[in-house]
Every structure is written in C-alpha cells, then in structure tokens.
Amino acid sequence: MYKVILDKKYDYQNRSFALCESCYWTATIFMKIERFQCPICAGKDVALIPLNLDEKYEYKFESKQGFQIEFSVNEEIKN
C-alpha cells in the first residue's frame, strides 16, 4: 500500500479518484477537472469520483471477481 503525503502545492480540496473504464488505470487527480483522457490507452471514458478531505480508497482487481473499490473515512486526517 502506498501512502501519499499531501503537499500545499496540490489542490487537495478538489481531488478526485480517476478510473479508466477501458483499461482500469487509476489515479488520484489533485485539481478540479471535468474531463480526463487516459494516459495509458488514450480512452475518453475516465470516471472522476470526487473525494472529500477525509475519504480514502482501496482497490483490487481479480480475474474472477473483477474490479473492487472500497471507500472509507481516513481517521488520520482531521478537518
């Protein structure tokens, strides 16, 4: 598991979880954005899910069960 340290140079008030619906590439986007093109497959079907400051996510991909995302509250971050 990777842990990202939020720096003041990022707009972490407007972060989103990005998921390419074609190749399952994912990222956290630290800016307000309406559309995004996948850098891996150049697909335009990238879902952007807004995240609150206290939200975190974990995901896994299994061949039989598919792609699973779990969103939860990050207790380490206090408003």
Sequence and secondary structure as in RCSB ss.txt:
>XXXX:A:sequence
MYKVILDKKYDYQNRSFALCESCYWTATIFMKIERFQCPICAGKDVALIPLNLDEKYEYKFESKQGFQIEFSVNE
EIKN
>XXXX:A:secstr
       TTS GGGEEEEEETTT  EEEEES  S    TTT  S EEEEE  TTEEEEEEEETTTEEEEEEEE T
T   
